[in-house]
Structures are given as C-alpha cells and as structure tokens.
C-alpha cells in the first residue's frame, strides 16, 4: 500500500512568528514564482516553521527542553576556545534553532560566537581538501543552517561578514565542482554548491554569483533525484552498504530536498523510493543481532544510525516500519536539532516490525541485493547475496558474492576499511576479499589512477567513472544481474550472472545459483567458463577464524556460530587453506596488511584472517563448483547428511537429509541456469516438487 504523505513537526512555541519578520530580498535577480526569498528559508520557513512551534506546546516540549539544557551546558560552563571546533559547528546550528524558536538572545549571542569559528574551519576544509571531504560535508551544513536561522537577529555587519565567508567557501567549491548524479552522499553531488547557493540567493551578497550557482543546482538536482529512483527501484536500497547509508547517504537528500521544498515549494521527496522504502531495506539488511553486514565500504559490523533519521521517515511517510526501528533505539541521550524538528509522537499510527507475514527472502532490484533469512529472532540464519550494477566509488567489484551470519559472522568480506596504505586498493576492495570466484590470468593488469595494483584474478573496476545519468544495460557499469529469485516456506533461491564484471579476454561465463534451504543450509552451484584452460578458477570462502576438519567437513567458529563447508564439485578439487600470521591478506605471493604499524582488530571490524580456496585439479575451460554450507549454532556437532546424486544427463546434484526432511536437488549444467528440487519428509513422502524458477518473483509492499 502507498503511504499517505504528511509531515509531522515539533518545537516549542515561545514567541509568535512576528518576532522574526522575513528579510526582504535585496538583490536585483528576480525570484521564481512562490520562491521564499527571505530568512529563515532552510527547511524551517512559513507554515512549517509555525507548525514546528505550535506542535511543541504540548507533546514535544520535552525534546525542546532537553536540547536547550544540552546547549546551555556548553554556553554556561565551557569557554568557547575549549570546545572542539566540530562541536562548535553543531552548537552553532543548535543555537540557531533555539533562537528561531524562542527569541532568546542568549542563543543568538552564543550562536554568533560558535558560527564565527565554524566558518573559519569550513573555509580551511574547502581550501585544503575540497568539497567532497567528509568534514567539509558536515561544516557547510552547520554554517549554512546557523547563518540562515540566526539571520534575523544578526546585525547587518555580521550578516555580511558571515555571508561573505560562505560565499568564499562556495567559490572554492564552485571552482572545483565535479558532479555525478551517482554520488550518494555529500561527495561529487550537489552538496558543495547547493548550500552556499541556496543560502545566499537573494540575500544581497553577490546575488549574481549565487544566481549562477542556483541555476547549476536546478540543472542537476533532477538527475540526482532520478538516480535515487534507479538505485532504490521498487523496494528501497542504497549502494555502498549500511555504513555510508547511516552516515550521509540518507541525510544528504533529506536536507537538500526538504530545503529545496521550503524555498521553491517543489517536493522531491514525494514518491521517492530511496527515502520512502529506506526503513524496509534497513530492517531486512540488519543482522539478527542488530549488527551490520560488512558489504562494500562498511568498515565495521558495529555502528549506529542517529534515531532522528527514523523520526523523519515516520513523519514524512507515516512509515510504521520507521517507528518500529525507532522503538528499538534509545534516543534519550545526545539530541540533535533534527530530534526537535521532526517528532512522530502525534502521528496516531502504531509501529510495525517483522512478523510471520513478512517473506524470509527479499530482492532489492536496484542494488542487486537479495537478503535471505530463516526468521527474525537473534538465532536466525541470515545471508546477503549481491549481484547488481556498479554505481559509484564506495562499492566493491564483488558480484555474485555472499555473506552468512548465524550466532556470529560466519562467511565474511575480508579486509580493513582504511585509506593511505596499499591494503585497501590491493586487497580490501578487491574480489579476492569476497566470497566470489577468481579467474587468474598471471599477465592481467589492474590499474587505478595510473597505479598498477595487485593481480588478484578478480573483477574489473568499471572505467571511466559514471558522470551522467543513464540506463545501465549494455554499459561498463552493467556488472551483474539477478536473473532468478523466488522465496517460499521451504527455501529462497537466487541466480546471479556476473559475467560482465570480469575482463572479457579471460571469462566467457560465470553464473551462481544460491539456494537457502530453511532454516540453515546454503547450496552454491557455479558454472565458470574461461577463454583458456590455463586461467585457473578459484572458489572463495572467507572466515574470521581458522577452518578445521570436523566429521568430513571444514568448520570455522565465530562467537556462538559455526559454519560447515563440504565441497562436492569439482570431483578432483584442490582445497587450500590460506591465512594465519603473515598470510592474512595474501594475494598470489604477497601479503597486503593494513597500514598500522601494529595492527589490531577494533571491536566489530572483523577483518578475517583465513580463506578457503577450492579449485580444479587440472586446467579446464569449464569448471563447475558445487558446495554445501551449514550455518550452525554453538554446540551443534551434527551437520546434515549430504550425498552426491549419480549424474543424470550430466546434471550435478545432491541429496541432503536434515531435521526430518530430505532434499533432492539437481542443477542444469548446460543452457540457461536452472534445476529441480524435491522436498520430502523423513518417510520420503513428497512435500514439494518443482523446477527452480528462471524468473524474478514479484513482490508486494510491506509495512505500508
């Protein structure tokens, strides 16, 4: 069901709106019809500002008072010079909000002091690092919101002094501007130019310059919005993993689109699946214990997303799943300005979290992610399969890769997320650090920005970069495709084709069929065809701890979980175990450790130190890999019984007996990927018999 769109608001009404008359435009450039030309204009303006004030007379006064007390603690007890400048940036924005709501000059005076120092840092960051640097992304918003919200209390001298600094920072950003609609957060997007442009427009400070910048923003903002629809598709999703989504891939469009709406009246959040379906995507992607999957540039399984994101989504889309996410989080600690602006407490809707009606498999078409679960409790088995388009830089070339969790991180993406060493480009972001397949041509070159990287035998980086919006099919960014997906009470099945992600000189075909048999068995069947038999093929499985032999299986433990591996094909397989001291990040003859002198794994980073490599015993052009994985909890020393089936018309298959059920599975070795599955009870009575699908199963909305 589609959501009814309504924006809830909050803040304490202390003084009436007439304390803050809008400043008349002082420039000569004409305003667009309906455009807000005075201040405040960034998110809080007009009717919405009045709603924010009015709503907190009752239900949200607690949030306002808590934020005020938090800010008062700094103003009353800490000299300005003793406060880190990043905290001063936050305080400048918070003081702007409190002044806007209360008219109390205490917040005006303090905000002015904090803003003066924050602006110097903003300029320094634009000079030294440029607009895409993470700290610059933060400071430009601190400063622009603070100047706009404090504007009507500032003297004309201070308005111009501070405004010119924003202008100077904007000029630096303008001279270095680089736009791609595929920049997800504050990097290479509208962000560096948008904020000075929209903040200064019609403010009498270089109006012609701000007008030029604003025209550029208008030219590109719709491309950026189209990218979001492409990435999120029908069910939500953000590329680059949960770490960047939590940091600024969500908040950046929230701030930009809500400010755009408050200034122009145009609502680019309406029917925007990137925002509207975020809570659903996030809920599926969180591990059963609340950790994050380490996919792409998500550096740690332990992270946090500020609760206000879900407050906003609940308010904007009447999103019951967002309310459920919010109910799991403690927001009684450090408050932001946005906790006061968006308060869902008066929405009149109930939270809705996962229940038995939610399918255990979910396909996120735009990103090529499929999440496979056995349930929603902390002991559930969980996996993410990834095969999709390549959008932008924080993604990794790791199509047809998977991770598995049950009681611990069992099949992982390896490596430490860091910059400034050879670990990241030569190992961490490469295919060899994922649970995918390598096709090793010893003469292949991998080059990035004129640097020759390690030859890991993996997938290529799509080049050149993606600087214009467009369809992916048939381009270098068309790196993977989910060709089949279905989920039912017995299994979730997905097939990915990652052929295009490898250099065509070495690979002709790589398809992976990934079958999750409920609740805890994963069957992986790969067909890999190289252009030459001597290009050796390696099937990879990464673990945190060393795999050891147990009852004819390889098994690796992590916390309360244990992953069992049994290799069925190739029949003459060579199984190598690589890792341990000096070989944790091994790439065909060389280790690429993190750049720290004495590296240690911080809590949650889970770099991994071991991998299993399965390869054919002799050179072959066409290799078939068939592997069974069993995700067990601690104390479970009884993996399933697995027997290869006699080949039927050269169709590889196996029989699995486990927990009072028997599964017969046959895969097609020629033609399009396919297969058959039969599910029986312990007496061999047939419960299900069908072909594995060759289509993508349609999905229905959840939590709407």
Helices and strands as residue ranges (DSSP letters): G 17-19, H 46-55, H 61-77, G 80-82, H 85-102, H 105-128, H 134-150, G 151-153, H 156-175, H 191-200, H 207-232, H 241-244, I 245-249, H 251-264, H 273-276, H 278-285, H 308-317, H 320-327, H 337-341, G 344-346, E 361-364, E 369-373, E 382-386, E 401-405, E 409-411, H 422-423, I 424-428, G 431-433, E 437-440, E 446-448, E 451-453, E 481-487, E 491-497, G 499-501, E 507-517, E 521-530, E 536-543, E 548-550, E 553-558, E 561-569, E 574-579, E 586-587, E 590-591, E 610-615, E 622-633, E 641-644, E 653-658, E 661-667, E 675-681, E 686-691
